[in-house]
Amino acid sequence: MKYSMGSHEIDSEQVGELRDSSTLLLDKDFEGLRGRMTEDGYLLLRGLQSPEKVVAVRDYLLEQLSANEQIDLDHPLEEGYIKAGARGGFMGGSKNLTRTPVFLDLVESPEIMGFFAEFLRSDVLTFDFKWLRVVGKGDNTGAHYDVVYMGRGTQNLYTVWTPITEVTSTMGPLAILAGSHRGEGFERVRETYGKMDVDRDRVTGYFSNDPYEMIEKFGGQWQTSEFAPGDVLIFGMYTMHASFNNTGDRFRISCDTRYQRASDPVDERWVGENPPAHYGWHSGETVTMETAREGWEV
Ligand SMILES: O=C(O)CCC(=O)C(=O)O
């Protein structure tokens, strides 16, 4: 089997399995979890969220998509089969779906807020802006560091990627480039690309859509997994990640949300009743990543 990232492919034998840190959570070993984050750059925690809450969000979203004629109802609604010709899309931010109680009950649950309060040993906050993605057939996200989109506050900031549908290997699972947050080969990438700000520099955000190029030039190993409702994947701002193409016939729905200490500086683009969000990125001329990388010599 091969995974695809945009128009590039990688043999599944070259892709490792994400390390599961759930037993550390079961043991409430937060020292161990902090150590694991430092070591791996991510934490895969199965069942941190309540599967019932995830399924409630899934059912709510699929009903909306169905009302919008995006679902093939020859299959059970809960399986989220894509109606011929229907596309997915970004449904977060100012779109009301991420402001509904059913959604907020999940991404601001006592389980996830409590996790971060212990993990960061502090009062915590989550960005008001939430990213919700309905990923259709053939779609994926290119490799990037989150810091280029949200690096104006503290860098002690964490992304939680929450699958809302189940995510099998053909449904475009998230993939982490293990080693990218601290490997020597990535030092220059962190110092150049990692210092970029898409609204200030107006550079396209994805560093690459070529999984082989990344490991050959910089090192590390792509790792992924299949995901069930309740699982979360947590990672820091300098962990390179991407998603593989959704090659199946079902929508992959997931959200990604951010958490930090309440007393740390906050990136103002993502908080408040109507977060300003990206204001400069797509206004005026955008520098291609190819040009930017030539300049950075990476
Ligand atoms: O779900 C995806 O395809 C991308 C998610 C992502 O880039 C993130 O969680 O930061």
The ligand as an ORCA input file, in Angstrom:
! r2SCAN-3c Opt
* xyz 0 1
  O      -6.368     17.819      9.573
  C      -5.552     18.185      8.738
  O      -5.523     17.788      7.575
  C      -4.489     19.178      9.142
  C      -4.473     19.490     10.592
  C      -3.378     20.422     10.983
  O      -2.614     20.896     10.182
  C      -3.222     20.757     12.386
  O      -3.861     20.112     13.228
  O      -2.437     21.675     12.696
*
